[in-house]
Amino acid sequence: MSEERRMTVLRAIVQDYVRTSEPVGSKALLERHHLGVSAATVRNDMAALEEEGLIAAPHTSAGRVPTDAGYRLFVDRLSEIKPLSPAERTAISDFLAGAIDLDDVVDRTVRLLASLTHQVAVMQYPSLTRSRVRHIEILPVGDDKAMVVLILTTGRVEQRIIDAHGAPHPLDLRSPSGEALLADLRSRFNTETAERTLPEAAERLAALPDDLPPEHRDLARAIVQSLEDALVEEREERVVMAGTANLARFPLDFPLTIGPVLEALEEHVVLLKLFGTLASEKPPASGVAVTIGRENNHLGLAATSVVSAGYGTGDDMVAGLGVLGPTRMDYPTTMACVRSVATYVSRILAS
């Protein structure tokens, strides 16, 4: 049996089973696919695939279905991921481009992925530990109050109001001299932090007040403290989901119940482990990672597959997004959707 023909038969079994959810027999393969061989040859090929653990019979005298190993070989042997059509890419771009802030980007992304793939869509918020500072703005909002705005490269924006009333040398922040001081502080802060990671920026900011005249140090320290407070409140990583109801579309794909899957989805730490490692791992050549069945370390996800990709700005992958569904999944289409959406999200964050 040739390797090429064996893969052709496996590919046909995967495609038919994904489409029909019915075990696939040799007769159906010959009717649906132009294999160019006899029924006996197809049966021999199927017997060999079963012996290798790539397909299995769900019950006696039935056709065959792919195993996790069969799906894995099918995915690994995909020569390329078929790109989406121009119309599909335009629809994705237009939908995501309408987002007004990071929260809206995340919300639109999971809803879009769930709609495109009919699976559960998951997106991790950009990791603060991998984010970089884009800009710090300091604006007077009263005689003794200022607004501090931290803008990250991932699109996250945090703002705080500080009170300079308690400083030993109070200054009207809206006066010409007050605005000049805030402009000087803004320049110093951005010089020290622009394009640096948050840990690097925090380290450089800690020493900045000591380089200022004594009468300005308390105000500078108040600004530094406000930035630190903003980040502490957002330390916990978050994931957002959409399309959980799609699991109900595949009742036959879960041997007993979808309960364990739902319970795993409720444990966000499980999802963070699934998607959070993308930013620190070298992505596959396709840019899309696929974990199938028991490759997922959580027992509740043993009947599912996860298709995921990292997103970020430039060469920095800051988090992951993807979809989760039954192992009987249209892998080529799902992988194309996840990769395209991740690409557009990265472009939005970089703009």
C-alpha positions as CSV (number, residue, x, y, z in Angstrom):
1,M,0.0,0.0,0.0
2,S,1.5,3.3,-1.0
3,E,1.8,6.1,1.5
4,E,0.2,8.6,-0.8
5,R,-2.9,6.4,-1.4
6,R,-3.2,5.7,2.3
7,M,-3.3,9.4,3.0
8,T,-5.8,9.9,0.3
9,V,-8.1,7.3,1.9
10,L,-7.6,8.8,5.4
11,R,-8.3,12.3,4.1
12,A,-11.5,11.1,2.4
13,I,-12.7,9.4,5.6
14,V,-12.0,12.5,7.7
15,Q,-13.8,14.8,5.2
16,D,-16.9,12.5,4.9
17,Y,-17.2,11.9,8.6
18,V,-16.9,15.7,9.4
19,R,-19.6,16.4,6.8
20,T,-22.1,13.6,7.6
21,S,-21.2,12.5,11.2
22,E,-21.8,8.9,10.0
23,P,-19.1,6.2,10.1
24,V,-17.6,5.8,6.6
25,G,-17.5,2.5,4.7
26,S,-15.5,1.5,1.7
27,K,-18.6,1.6,-0.6
28,A,-19.3,5.2,0.3
29,L,-15.7,6.2,-0.3
30,L,-15.8,4.7,-3.8
31,E,-19.1,6.5,-4.5
32,R,-18.1,9.9,-3.2
33,H,-14.4,10.0,-4.2
34,H,-12.5,9.2,-7.4
35,L,-10.0,7.0,-5.8
36,G,-9.1,5.1,-8.9
37,V,-8.8,1.7,-7.2
38,S,-11.0,-1.3,-6.5
39,A,-13.2,-1.9,-3.5
40,A,-10.9,-4.6,-2.3
41,T,-7.9,-2.2,-2.4
42,V,-9.9,0.4,-0.4
43,R,-10.8,-2.2,2.2
44,N,-7.2,-3.2,2.5
45,D,-6.1,0.4,2.9
46,M,-8.8,0.9,5.6
47,A,-7.6,-2.2,7.4
48,A,-4.1,-0.9,7.5
49,L,-5.2,2.5,8.7
50,E,-7.2,0.8,11.5
51,E,-4.2,-1.3,12.5
52,E,-2.1,1.9,12.7
53,G,-4.7,3.4,15.1
54,L,-5.7,6.1,12.6
55,I,-9.4,5.0,12.2
56,A,-11.7,2.8,14.3
57,A,-15.0,1.1,14.2
58,P,-17.5,2.6,16.6
59,H,-19.4,-0.7,16.7
60,T,-19.5,-4.1,14.9
61,S,-20.1,-4.1,11.2
62,A,-20.0,-0.3,10.9
63,G,-18.0,2.0,8.8
64,R,-14.9,3.7,10.3
65,V,-14.3,7.0,12.0
66,P,-11.1,8.9,12.5
67,T,-9.3,8.6,15.8
68,D,-7.5,11.5,17.5
69,A,-4.3,10.1,15.9
70,G,-6.0,10.1,12.5
71,Y,-7.1,13.7,12.9
72,R,-3.6,14.6,14.0
73,L,-2.0,13.1,10.9
74,F,-4.7,14.8,8.7
75,V,-3.9,18.2,10.2
76,D,-0.2,17.7,10.1
77,R,-0.3,16.7,6.5
78,L,-2.3,19.7,5.3
79,S,-0.1,21.1,2.6
80,E,-1.5,24.6,3.2
81,I,-4.4,26.4,4.8
82,K,-6.8,27.5,2.1
83,P,-7.1,31.3,2.4
84,L,-10.5,32.9,2.9
85,S,-12.2,34.5,-0.1
86,P,-11.8,38.3,-0.7
87,A,-15.4,38.8,0.4
88,E,-14.8,36.9,3.6
89,R,-11.7,38.8,4.4
90,T,-13.4,42.2,3.7
91,A,-16.3,41.2,6.0
92,I,-13.9,40.4,8.8
93,S,-11.9,43.5,8.3
94,D,-14.9,45.8,8.2
95,F,-16.5,44.2,11.3
96,L,-13.4,44.5,13.4
97,A,-12.5,47.9,12.2
98,G,-15.7,49.3,13.7
99,A,-14.5,48.6,17.2
100,I,-14.1,51.7,19.4
101,D,-11.8,50.4,22.1
102,L,-10.1,47.2,23.3
103,D,-13.2,45.8,25.1
104,D,-15.1,46.2,21.9
105,V,-12.3,44.6,19.8
106,V,-12.4,41.5,22.1
107,D,-16.2,41.4,22.1
108,R,-16.4,41.6,18.3
109,T,-13.7,39.1,17.9
110,V,-15.3,36.3,19.8
111,R,-18.7,36.9,18.3
112,L,-17.2,36.9,14.8
113,L,-15.2,33.7,15.4
114,A,-18.2,31.9,16.9
115,S,-20.3,33.0,13.9
116,L,-17.7,32.0,11.3
117,T,-16.9,28.6,12.8
118,H,-20.0,27.6,14.7
119,Q,-17.8,26.6,17.6
120,V,-17.0,28.2,21.0
121,A,-14.8,31.2,20.5
122,V,-12.3,32.2,23.2
123,M,-10.0,35.2,23.4
124,Q,-7.5,36.1,26.0
125,Y,-7.1,39.8,26.9
126,P,-3.6,41.1,26.1
127,S,-1.2,40.1,28.8
128,L,0.1,43.0,30.8
129,T,3.4,41.3,31.3
130,R,4.0,41.4,27.5
131,S,2.4,44.8,26.8
132,R,4.5,47.8,26.1
133,V,3.9,51.5,26.9
134,R,2.7,53.5,23.9
135,H,2.2,56.9,25.6
136,I,1.5,58.5,29.0
137,E,-0.6,61.6,29.1
138,I,-0.9,64.0,32.0
139,L,-3.7,66.6,31.8
140,P,-4.9,69.2,34.4
141,V,-8.6,68.7,35.3
142,G,-8.7,71.2,38.2
143,D,-6.5,73.6,40.2
144,D,-5.0,70.7,42.2
145,K,-6.1,67.7,40.2
146,A,-4.6,66.0,37.1
147,M,-5.7,63.1,34.9
148,V,-3.0,60.4,34.2
149,V,-3.7,58.3,31.1
150,L,-1.7,55.2,30.3
151,I,-2.0,53.9,26.8
152,L,-0.5,50.5,25.9
153,T,0.5,49.1,22.6
154,T,-2.2,46.5,22.9
155,G,-4.9,49.1,22.9
156,R,-5.6,49.0,26.6
157,V,-6.2,52.4,28.2
158,E,-6.1,53.1,31.9
159,Q,-6.8,56.5,33.5
160,R,-6.6,57.8,37.0
161,I,-7.2,61.2,38.8
162,I,-4.5,62.3,41.2
163,D,-4.8,65.0,43.8
164,A,-1.9,67.4,44.2
165,H,-3.5,69.4,47.0
166,G,-1.5,67.7,49.7
167,A,1.9,68.5,48.2
168,P,4.2,70.6,50.4
169,H,4.4,73.2,47.5
170,P,0.9,73.4,46.0
171,L,0.7,74.7,42.5
172,D,-2.2,75.7,40.3
173,L,-2.0,73.0,37.7
174,R,-4.0,75.0,35.2
175,S,-1.8,78.1,35.5
176,P,0.9,78.6,32.8
177,S,3.6,77.4,35.3
178,G,1.5,74.4,36.3
179,E,0.8,73.3,32.7
180,A,4.6,73.8,31.9
181,L,5.4,71.5,34.8
182,L,2.9,68.8,33.6
183,A,4.3,69.1,30.1
184,D,7.9,68.6,31.5
185,L,6.8,65.6,33.5
186,R,4.9,64.1,30.6
187,S,8.0,64.4,28.4
188,R,10.2,62.8,31.1
189,F,7.8,60.0,31.7
190,N,7.5,59.2,28.0
191,T,11.2,59.3,27.4
192,E,11.7,56.7,30.2
193,T,8.8,54.4,29.2
194,A,7.9,54.6,25.5
195,E,8.0,51.1,23.9
196,R,9.2,49.5,27.0
197,T,7.5,46.5,28.7
198,L,5.6,47.3,31.8
199,P,8.1,45.7,34.2
200,E,10.9,47.7,32.5
201,A,8.8,50.9,32.5
202,A,7.9,50.5,36.2
203,E,11.6,50.0,37.1
204,R,12.6,53.2,35.3
205,L,9.7,55.2,36.7
206,A,10.5,54.3,40.3
207,A,13.8,56.4,40.2
208,L,12.5,59.3,38.2
209,P,11.1,61.5,41.0
210,D,14.5,61.6,42.7
211,D,15.9,63.4,39.7
212,L,13.4,66.3,40.0
213,P,13.6,69.4,42.1
214,P,12.4,68.8,45.6
215,E,9.2,70.8,45.2
216,H,8.1,68.6,42.3
217,R,8.9,65.2,43.7
218,D,5.7,64.6,45.5
219,L,3.6,65.3,42.4
220,A,5.8,63.0,40.4
221,R,5.5,60.3,43.0
222,A,1.7,60.6,43.0
223,I,1.7,60.1,39.2
224,V,4.0,57.0,39.5
225,Q,1.7,55.6,42.2
226,S,-1.4,56.2,40.1
227,L,0.2,54.3,37.2
228,E,1.1,51.4,39.5
229,D,-2.4,51.3,41.0
230,A,-3.9,51.1,37.5
231,L,-1.8,48.1,36.6
232,V,-2.3,46.3,39.9
233,E,-6.1,46.4,39.4
234,E,-5.7,44.8,36.0
235,R,-3.2,42.1,36.9
236,E,-5.6,39.2,36.6
237,E,-5.6,37.8,33.1
238,R,-9.0,37.4,31.6
239,V,-10.6,35.5,28.8
240,V,-13.9,36.2,27.0
241,M,-16.1,33.5,25.3
242,A,-18.9,33.5,22.8
243,G,-20.9,30.7,21.2
244,T,-21.1,28.2,24.0
245,A,-24.5,27.3,22.8
246,N,-22.9,26.0,19.6
247,L,-21.9,22.9,21.6
248,A,-25.5,21.8,21.7
249,R,-25.3,21.5,17.9
250,F,-23.1,18.4,18.3
251,P,-24.8,16.2,20.9
252,L,-23.5,13.0,19.2
253,D,-19.9,14.1,19.3
254,F,-19.7,13.9,23.1
255,P,-19.9,10.3,24.3
256,L,-21.9,10.9,27.5
257,T,-22.7,14.6,27.9
258,I,-21.3,18.1,27.2
259,G,-21.2,18.7,31.0
260,P,-17.4,18.1,31.5
261,V,-16.8,20.5,28.6
262,L,-19.0,23.2,30.0
263,E,-17.3,22.8,33.4
264,A,-13.9,23.2,31.9
265,L,-15.0,26.3,30.0
266,E,-16.2,27.8,33.3
267,E,-12.7,27.4,34.7
268,H,-10.9,30.3,33.1
269,V,-7.6,29.1,34.4
270,V,-7.9,26.1,32.1
271,L,-8.5,28.4,29.1
272,L,-5.7,30.7,30.1
273,K,-3.3,27.7,30.1
274,L,-4.6,26.7,26.6
275,F,-4.2,30.1,25.0
276,G,-1.8,31.9,27.3
277,T,1.2,29.8,26.3
278,L,0.9,30.9,22.7
279,A,2.7,34.1,23.3
280,S,5.8,32.4,24.7
281,E,5.9,29.5,22.2
282,K,7.2,29.5,18.7
283,P,4.1,29.3,16.5
284,P,3.8,26.6,13.9
285,A,4.7,27.4,10.3
286,S,1.0,27.9,9.5
287,G,0.7,30.3,12.4
288,V,-2.1,28.2,13.9
289,A,-1.8,25.6,16.6
290,V,-4.2,22.6,16.9
291,T,-4.6,20.4,19.9
292,I,-6.8,17.3,19.4
293,G,-8.6,15.2,22.0
294,R,-6.4,14.0,24.7
295,E,-3.6,16.3,23.7
296,N,-5.6,18.8,25.8
297,N,-4.4,18.3,29.3
298,H,-7.7,18.8,31.0
299,L,-9.8,15.7,31.2
300,G,-13.0,17.6,30.5
301,L,-11.7,18.6,27.1
302,A,-10.7,15.1,26.0
303,A,-13.5,15.0,23.4
304,T,-12.6,18.4,21.9
305,S,-10.2,20.1,19.7
306,V,-8.7,23.6,20.1
307,V,-7.6,25.7,17.1
308,S,-5.7,28.8,18.3
309,A,-3.4,31.5,17.2
310,G,-1.4,34.2,18.9
311,Y,-2.0,37.9,18.2
312,G,0.0,41.0,19.0
313,T,1.9,44.0,17.7
314,G,4.9,43.6,15.5
315,D,6.9,40.6,16.6
316,D,5.4,40.6,20.1
317,M,2.6,38.1,20.6
318,V,0.7,39.3,23.6
319,A,-2.1,36.7,23.9
320,G,-4.1,34.0,22.1
321,L,-7.5,33.5,20.5
322,G,-9.2,30.6,18.9
323,V,-12.1,28.2,19.0
324,L,-13.0,25.0,20.8
325,G,-15.3,22.3,19.5
326,P,-15.7,18.6,19.0
327,T,-12.8,16.7,17.4
328,R,-15.2,16.1,14.4
329,M,-14.3,19.6,13.1
330,D,-13.7,21.1,9.7
331,Y,-10.1,21.8,10.4
332,P,-9.0,23.5,7.2
333,T,-11.8,26.1,7.3
334,T,-11.5,26.6,11.1
335,M,-7.8,27.1,10.9
336,A,-8.2,29.6,8.1
337,C,-10.8,31.6,10.0
338,V,-8.7,31.7,13.2
339,R,-5.6,32.7,11.4
340,S,-7.3,35.5,9.5
341,V,-9.1,36.9,12.5
342,A,-5.8,36.9,14.5
343,T,-4.1,38.8,11.7
344,Y,-6.7,41.5,11.6
345,V,-6.8,41.9,15.4
346,S,-3.0,42.3,15.3
347,R,-3.3,45.0,12.7
348,I,-5.9,46.9,14.7
349,L,-3.8,46.8,17.8
350,A,-0.8,48.1,15.9
351,S,-2.6,51.0,14.3
